[in-house]
Amino acid sequence: MKISRRAALAGLAAAAGSRGLKGLTAFAQNPALPTTRVASSAERNVAPGPFQPTWDSLKQGYAVPGWFRDAKFGMWAHWTAQCVPEQGDWYARNMYIQGTKQNKFHVANYGHPSKVGFKDIDHMWHAEKWQPEYLMNLYVKGGAKYFMALANHHDNLDCYASTYQNWNSVKVGPKKDIVGIWAGIARRRGLRFGASNHSSHAWHWLQPAFGYDPEGPMAGVKYDGYLARNEGKGQWWDGFDPQELYVGPSIVLPDGMTSATEAEAWHKKNDGHWYETGPEKYPGFTNSWFLRTQELVDKYDLDFLYFDDTEIPFGETGLAVVADFYNRNLKKRNGKLEACVFGKGFKPEHLGAAVLDIERGRSNEILPLPWQTDTCIGDWHYNIDTFERHRYKSAKTVIQMLADIVSKNGNLMLNIPLKGDGTIDSDELSVLNELATWFPANGEAIYGTRPFKISGEGPPDVVTTGNFNESKGRAYTAEDIRFNVKDGRLHAIAMEWPDQDASDGVRAICERGDEG
């Protein structure tokens, strides 16, 4: 059954009408902004300063701050309600796609998505055993010099006291300002603090919530994405609008499908596409996203902001966020720009406007501009199966990655996934404790260093530079050594325990008399 985009839109109209959803979904925003179109930069309250919301302005005025180049190693709490089921990544999406592992788990443990949707998983997230002081102590002992909290994921719940998103962790679930608590604790320990923002993709990523089972006893029954605010009377979500969370129907599974396999393929092709534009039907979402992000930066005085996007999300709207951040940071830091914004896959002509981030990947050479790898020891969201099978990255693997990345002018941001209750498991604790043993003796070869003229010795370990290549690298041997310099001293890190001939790598450097 081949479904065209036009047919999909026709299905959208029919489906929306079947549950009485009329008009535009309401999104909290500044009443001065337009409601029927995306606001222009001139209409937004962008902080005054030298940076304008254009690529040229950002690139010409930006330089990566020294603190980031010195820090080298950060840790990340990629923690949302999606950690509650302990079933790994993309739970909030896959629970609505019949036949997936997470959908089967959800039906068996919570109920059908028409009755128990992701909004209810948000409600189940209590963070009842969370000890952020204890965790931050582990992160600091484990070598972290900066820390990142997750502000929101594609599931669209803000994990902070958000004025412009009613679905936030202060009002729903933990009833705590997660970002604010992390911020205070990190800064008391001298760490730079930032947040990750993944919410620009919520509008298409959550579209399976507007689907149905193609097969089985509940075939054709619409999921909870179609619930309206007035249907919450007497429920725990009374007063909340599910449409604000799920962003309204835009790319909806057409009626009449009878194959779960076919429906899954349709989702992958249509709402699974990685859009970097906002939803045409709901310009209020884009306007609200700007306000949510601007407030996040300003309220918590971020040192850095991470976007899970190719380049910067939402075109001019995203550029306005970056310009606003840079200008505010300049003013708060007495004219010294110390802000970082991370994005992925920058076009060559845009490099330098922000910091390149490579997700679960590395570079195969020294890059001219400082950059960052972000990765995780397991799944981004907690997965009990990874623990039970003891499949986390080892501390040794993390250290090898760090040494390689630093030798090529990069930093490493590492996620240690938390359970829904806020705890880590014994294997994760072991990784942190091993890192805490390594850094006191070896940190001087990492922190504050700069790349040498060559990154190291040994054959290339990854063929290309890019996202998701970390699993394609070869195993290291005693031939592999990574170099960097600090205060006129050359540091050499052996990637495996040296044998009798391991000094050959250092001799190769010494033979390059022109290299210092």
N, C-alpha and C positions, 0 to 999 in steps of 0.2 A: 504494500500500500504506500504509494509515493505521495507525500504531502507537500504542496508548495507553500511558500511564505504567504501568498494571498489566501490560501485555504486556512492557514494558521490564524491569520487575522480574522477571518470569518468565524472560525471556531472561538476565538476570543470574544467576539461580540455576542455570540450565542450563549457562551458559558457565563459571561458576566450578567447577562440579562436573566439567566435561569436562577440566580440567587439574589436578584434585586439590587445589584451594585450599580448605582447610577452616578454620573458625574465624575469629577476628579477626586482622587483621594486627597484628604487634607494632610498637609505636613506643616509642623510648627515652624514659623519663620518670622522674620521682621516684617511687620505690616507695611513698611515703606517699600518693600520689594514687590515686583509684579507677581501675580499668581498664575497667569496664563502663558508665560514664556520665561525662558532663562534670563536672569538679570545680566546686564552688561557690567563690565568692571567699573565703569563710571558710576553705576548705581549702587555699588557695594561700598561698604565702609572699610576700604583698604587703608592701612596705616600710612601716613605720609612718609616719604623718604626717597632715597635715590633709586630704589628698585621699582620698576614698572612690570605689569603682568605680560611681558613679552620674553621670548627666548633670548633675543639679543641683549635686553637689559639685564636679565639674570646672569647670562654668561659673562658679560663684560665686567660686572661688578662683584662676582662671587669668587672666593678662594676658600679652599677647605681649611678649617681652623686647626691650629697646632695641637689642641687638646685631643682631637680625633686621631691625628697622625701618631701621637704618642701613646694613646690608650691601647690600641691593638686588639684587645680582647674584651668582648661584652657578653652579657647573658640576658636572656629574654624569657619572660613568662607568657607564653602563647596560650592564654587561659580564658576560656569562655564556658558557657553552658554546654557546649558540644563535648566537653570533657566528662559530663555527668554519666552518659551511658558507657563510657570507657571503650568505645568502639572505633576510635581513630578519626581520621580526617573526613571532612565534608559530610558529617552526619546530618546536619540540618537540611541538606539538599537530598542526599541519597535515601533518607527515611521516607521520602515521598515518591521514590521510583521503584515500583513494584518489582520484586524479584532480586533486588540487590541484597547483599549480606546485611546491610544496616536496616533495610526495610523489613526483612524477615525478623531481625532482632527486635525492632521497634514493635511490630505487631504482636510478637510473642510476649514481650515484657511490659509494654505500656498500653497497647491497644491500637486500633485502626487509626490512620492519620486523619480521618474525618472526625474522630472523636478526641484524639489526643495528638495535637500537632506540636510543632517546635515551640510555639509560644508557651506550651505547658512544660516543656523541658526547661525553658528559661525560669519558670516558676519553681521547678524542682531543684534548681541550683542554689544551694544554701551556703557553700564555702564554710561549713560548720567547724572544720578542723584546721583552717588556714592559720598559719603562724608566720606572718611575713617577716618579722624581725629575725626569727630563726633561719628562715630561708635566705634572707639577704646576707646573713653572716656566712652561710655556706657558699653563696655566690662570690663574696669578697675573698674568702679563704681560697676559693677555687680559681682565683686569678682575675676576676672581672674588674674592669676599670670604668665601665659604663653599663647601664641597665635599661632595658626596654620593657615596658608594659604593653599589653594588647589593649587598645582603646575600643576597638570594635572589629568584628570579623564580617564575612559575607552574610552572616546570619542577622546582621543589622541591629544587634543589641549594643548600646553604648555602655561601656564598663566604667562610667564616671557620672558625675552629677551634671547631666546634660540638660540644658535649658530647651534645646530644640529637638529632642527626641524623648518622648514620654516612655518609650521602652528602654529603660536604662537600669543599671544595677543598683541604684539607690531606691528606685521605686518598685523594682521587680527582682525576684530571686534573692540574692545575698542581702539586699538592703544596705549595701556598703558602697562607698566611693572607692572602687578598687584602684583606679589610677592614682587618685589623691593619696591613698594610704601608701602605695608603693613609692610615690614621689618623695614623700616626707622621709621615709626610712632610707631610701637610696642616698638622698642628699646628706642626711646625718652621717653617713659613712664616707662621704667625699666622692661619691660616684656622679658622673654626668647622667642625666635622666632624659628619656624620651619615650615616645609611644608609637605604636604601629596602627595604621588606619587602613582597613580592608573594605570599608563599607561602600565604596563606589560601585562595587559589583553586585550589591545586594539585589538590585532591581531585576537583573536577569538570572542570577544564581539561585534565587528563591522561587522562581516561577513554577517549579514542580509542585509547590504547595497549592497551585490552582489546577491540579490534575485530578486523577481518579484511577482506580484499579481497572485495567483493561480485562482482567480475568478473575475468576473465582467467585466466591459467594457475595463479595461486596462490589462486584463489577459495576462500573458506572457511577458509584457513589462519590460525589465530589469531596475533596479534602477540605481541611479547615481554612485554607487560604481565602475562601469565599465568605467567611464570617464577617459580619458588619458590627460596628460598635454597639448598636442597640440590642444585639443578640447576647451580650455579656451580662445583662441584668440578672443579678443573683449569683453570678459566677465569680470566681476569684479575679477575673480580668474585667470586672465591671468598671466602666469608665475608660478603658483602653480600647484603641481602634486597631484590630488586627491588620487592617489595610496599611496603617502606618508602618507596621513591622514588616509585612510581606511586600510592600510597595505597590500593591495593586496589580491587576492582570495586564500584562503587556505581550507576552509570548506564550500562549496557552495551548496545551495539548488539545488537538481537535477532538470533538466528540466522535464516538463510533469506533475507536480502536479496540481490537479484541486480542491483541498479542502484547504481552509484557515486554518481550524482546524487541518488538518493533517500536514500542513506546519509548524504551530506554534509548534506542538509536535516535529517535526523533529528538529527545531531550538533548542528547550529546551534540547533535547537529545544529539545533536552534537556540534554546536558552543556555546551552553549554558553551556557546561561542564566547570568547573573552572580549567583551565589548569594553571600549574605553570612552565611549560616549554615554551621555545620560539617556533616560527613557523619554522618547518624544512625547508620549502621552501624559507624562507626569513631570513637567518642568519644575514643579514645586519640590520634588525630591532633590534635584540638583541644587536649587537655591538653599534648601535646608541643609544639604551636605556641606555647602560652603560655611554656613553659620556654625554647624556642629564642629567642623574642623578648626575654624578660627577660634572658637571658644576653647577647644581642647588645648591649642597652642598657648593661648593667652592665660587661661585660668591656672594651668599647671606650669607655666613658664618653661616650656620644653627647651632642651638643648638640641634635640633632633626629632625629626618626624619621618617615619617610614611609610611609603606607599607601596601596596602590593599591586603595582600597576606597571604596564609598559610605559615608560617615560613618566608623565604626570597625568592624573585622571582629569577627564572632563574639559580638555582644551583650555580655553581662556579662564574658565572658572578655577581650574586647578592651578594655573599660573598665578592667578590673583591670590590664592592661598599662600603660595611660596613667596611672592613679593611682600605680602602682608607680614609673614613670619620673619623674613629677613629684615624688614624695616623696623618691626617691633623689637627684634633682638638687638639691632644696632643701638636703639634708644636705651634699652634696659642695660646694655653692656658698655655704656658710655662711649659709643662710637666704634667699638670693636666688634666686628661680626664673628660670632662664635656658633652660629646655627648650622646644622646639617639637615638636608632633605635627601632621602634615599628613593631612587626609582630604578627601574630595570630597562634594559634594552634601549638605551638612548641612541638616537640617530647620531652619526658622527658630528653633524653640525650643531647638535645640542649638548654634547659632552662639555662639562665644565659649569653648566648652569646649576647642577646639583651633583650629588655623589652617586656613582654607579653602584648598584647592588646586584650581586649574582646569587640567585637562589639555588641552594644545594649544588653549587658548582664552583669552579675555580678558573683561574687564568693559566694559560700555558707560557706566559712570558711576563716580564716586568711591565706593568702598565704605567704610562707617564703621569696619570692623575691618581691620587689615592682612591681606593675603592673598598668594598666590603662584600664578604660572603656571609649569607645567613643560612644556617642549617640547624638540624635538630638531631639529637641522639636517637630518636625514634620517629614516630608520627608527630606532626605538629600538635594535634590534639591527643590526649592520653588514650593509649590503646592497651588494654589489659593483656591481649595476646602477645604483644611485643615483650612485655615483662615475663610472662609465663614461659615463653620460648627463649628467653635471655638473648634477645636480638638487638639490644642497644649498641650504638657505637661505643667502643671502649675508650678509656682515657688515652690510651696510646694512639688510637686513630685520631682523636681530637687534637692531640699535641702535634702529630705529624701534619695534619691539615693546617694547623696554626702556623707552624714553622714554614711550610711551603707558601702559604698566603702572605705572610709577613715579608718573606724574601722577595715577593713580587709587588710590593707597595700596597698591600691590602690589610684589612682588619677582618676578624672573625666574630660574628654574632651567633651565639649558641643558645638554642632553646632546650630547656629541661622541662618536659611536659608535666603539668600538675594534674592530679586527679580532680574530679569535681568537688571533692570536699576540701581541697587545698593542700593535700599532702603529696609527697613523692614516695616512690617505692624503694626497696632496699638496694636494687641494682643501680638506680639513679644516684642514690646516696653514695654508693661505692665509687661511681665515676667522679663525683664531686670531691670525695676524699682523696682519690688518687691525684686529681689535678692540684689539690691543696698541698700535696707532698712534692709535686714537681716544680711548681712556680717559685718557691723561696730559693731554690738552688739555681734555677735557670731563667728566672724572669728578666735578668739584666740583658739576656740575649734576645729579648722580645720587646719590652717596653722602651719607647723613645728611640727606637732604631729607625734607620732608613735603608733603602735597598742599596746593595753593592752594584758594581757595574755588570755583574752576572748574578743570576739568582742562586746558582749552585752547581753541583756536579751530579752526573748520572743521566741516563736517558730521559726524555720527556715522559711525564707520568700522565698527563692528559693531552689529547691531540689538539683540541681547540679550546678557546675561551668561551664560556657560556653557561647558562642555567642548566641544572639537572645533569651535569656531567660527572658528579663526584663518584658515582658507582662505576664509571667507565675507566677509571685510572688503574694502572698496574700496581702490584704490590711493591713496596720499597725494599731495597736491599742495603747492604753495607756500603755499596758504591754511591748511594744517594746522600748528599750533604747539601744543606741550605745555608746561604750566607746573608748577612746584613752588617751594617756598620753603625757605630755610635761613638761620638767623641774621639774619632780617629782610630778606633779599635775595630778590627774585623772579628765578627762572631761566626763560628761554624757549628752548625747543629747536625749531628749524625742522625739520619732517619731510622737507622737500625743499629744494633750494637756492633761497634766496629770490630773487624778482624785485623790481622796483622798488616794488611795492605791498605787499610782505610785511610791512612795519611796521604795516599796518592791524590785525593781530592784537594787537600790543602796545598800540597806541592804544586799542583796544577795552577793554583792561584799565585803562589810565590813565583812561578816561572813567568807570569805575566807582569813583568817589571813595570809596564806602563799603567797598570791598574792600581798601583798604590801598595 
